[in-house]
Amino acid sequence: MTSRPLVTLVGAGPGDPELLTLRALRAIEQAEVVVYDSLVSPDILALIPAGVKRIEMGKRCGKASARQEDICAVLVRLARIGKRVVRLKGGDPFIFGRGGEEALYLRQHGIPFGVVPGITAALGCAASGLIPLTYRGLSRAVTLVTGHLQQGGEFRGWSALAQAGQTLVFYMGLEQAAVIQPRLLVEGCPASLPVALIESGTTAAQRITTTELGRLTATAATLKPSGPVLMIIGEVVALRAELSATLDSLAVA
Ligand SMILES: C[S@@+](CC[C@H](N)C(=O)[O-])C[C@H]1O[C@@H](n2cnc3c(N)ncnc32)[C@H](O)[C@@H]1O
């Protein structure tokens, strides 16, 4: 894109403001309007300079949320009156964030746009939870999956997801635990496969619950999350206990 962007799709990362990129921070500081989605943490919203107009437009499971076409229309309308707009999104704009649709809409309407990547929840939560997503001998691939697998027709990829030697990271997966557990078990995953459920990863409210695939639905039913939850499934989850213990013993020494 050659012309100066009027709209910049900015990834805000998983919540901790320290995980914003320098480019994201600069875009926020130079914006005239910030259109932000519901996942953006209060600590990051606090970085928007006073006097900059803020518009909340986002989507949140189980809560009233803006329609995608309305969000796109607002971005175009603001750009057409010459505003420098930041479209601020949780994590990375192009990972389950509808950033692709928004970029395409802007392109189709002739609005110059830019994209600033953010740390996606999988990377932020894994680091914060001490779960290496790949590990020699345990996991040679990572698959990012949406929990809304049946949208757009029957999902036929369960056997690929059940292949050994990989880590699965389910976004929006908590509400689908009762689907994910039996489908992976039927495809041959062991009931003992470790699972981590990470709520509000990287923030002060982070809460991590570990369980096994065979108990996933029961464990998910006990959680009453007040923030977003990420599900990590794979042998690498078991490394968390060892890595946390190592840190504890270092702290004591
Ligand atoms: C619509 S997706 C947006 C993902 C975002 N674009 C990203 O790259 O992280 C929302 C889902 O991301 C996950 N998520 C986002 N931020 C999270 C966080 N701080 N802790 C745990 N899960 C998070 C949850 O699974 C949530 O339901």
The ligand as an SDF file (V2000), in Angstrom:
LIG
                    3D

 27 29  0  0  0  0  0  0  0  0999 V2000
  -12.5820  -13.6390   18.5330 C   0  0  0  0  0  0  0  0  0  0  0  0
  -11.1680  -14.4430   19.1400 S   0  0  0  0  0  0  0  0  0  0  0  0
   -9.9910  -13.1730   18.9210 C   0  0  0  0  0  0  0  0  0  0  0  0
   -8.5820  -13.6630   18.8990 C   0  0  0  0  0  0  0  0  0  0  0  0
   -7.5500  -12.5490   18.7370 C   0  0  0  0  0  0  0  0  0  0  0  0
   -7.6460  -11.9010   17.4610 N   0  0  0  0  0  0  0  0  0  0  0  0
   -6.1280  -13.0670   18.9380 C   0  0  0  0  0  0  0  0  0  0  0  0
   -5.3410  -13.0610   17.9940 O   0  0  0  0  0  0  0  0  0  0  0  0
   -5.8210  -13.4850   20.0710 O   0  0  0  0  0  0  0  0  0  0  0  0
  -11.5040  -14.4470   20.8650 C   0  0  0  0  0  0  0  0  0  0  0  0
  -10.9120  -15.6330   21.5830 C   0  0  0  0  0  0  0  0  0  0  0  0
   -9.5180  -15.4900   21.7330 O   0  0  0  0  0  0  0  0  0  0  0  0
   -9.0870  -16.0820   22.9300 C   0  0  0  0  0  0  0  0  0  0  0  0
   -8.4360  -15.0430   23.7470 N   0  0  0  0  0  0  0  0  0  0  0  0
   -8.1590  -13.7930   23.3770 C   0  0  0  0  0  0  0  0  0  0  0  0
   -7.4760  -13.1320   24.3330 N   0  0  0  0  0  0  0  0  0  0  0  0
   -7.3200  -14.0010   25.3570 C   0  0  0  0  0  0  0  0  0  0  0  0
   -6.6990  -13.9300   26.6420 C   0  0  0  0  0  0  0  0  0  0  0  0
   -6.0910  -12.8190   27.0660 N   0  0  0  0  0  0  0  0  0  0  0  0
   -6.7470  -15.0240   27.4300 N   0  0  0  0  0  0  0  0  0  0  0  0
   -7.3420  -16.1460   27.0220 C   0  0  0  0  0  0  0  0  0  0  0  0
   -7.9440  -16.2770   25.8090 N   0  0  0  0  0  0  0  0  0  0  0  0
   -7.9290  -15.2250   24.9860 C   0  0  0  0  0  0  0  0  0  0  0  0
  -10.3280  -16.6620   23.6190 C   0  0  0  0  0  0  0  0  0  0  0  0
  -10.4350  -18.0150   23.2290 O   0  0  0  0  0  0  0  0  0  0  0  0
  -11.4330  -15.8240   22.9940 C   0  0  0  0  0  0  0  0  0  0  0  0
  -12.6690  -16.5020   23.0290 O   0  0  0  0  0  0  0  0  0  0  0  0
  1  2  1  0
  2  3  1  0
  2 10  1  0
  3  4  1  0
  4  5  1  0
  5  6  1  0
  5  7  1  0
  7  8  2  0
  7  9  1  0
 10 11  1  0
 11 12  1  0
 11 26  1  0
 12 13  1  0
 13 14  1  0
 13 24  1  0
 14 15  1  0
 14 23  1  0
 15 16  2  0
 16 17  1  0
 17 18  1  0
 17 23  2  0
 18 19  1  0
 18 20  2  0
 20 21  1  0
 21 22  2  0
 22 23  1  0
 24 25  1  0
 24 26  1  0
 26 27  1  0
M  CHG  2   2   1   9  -1
M  END
$$$$
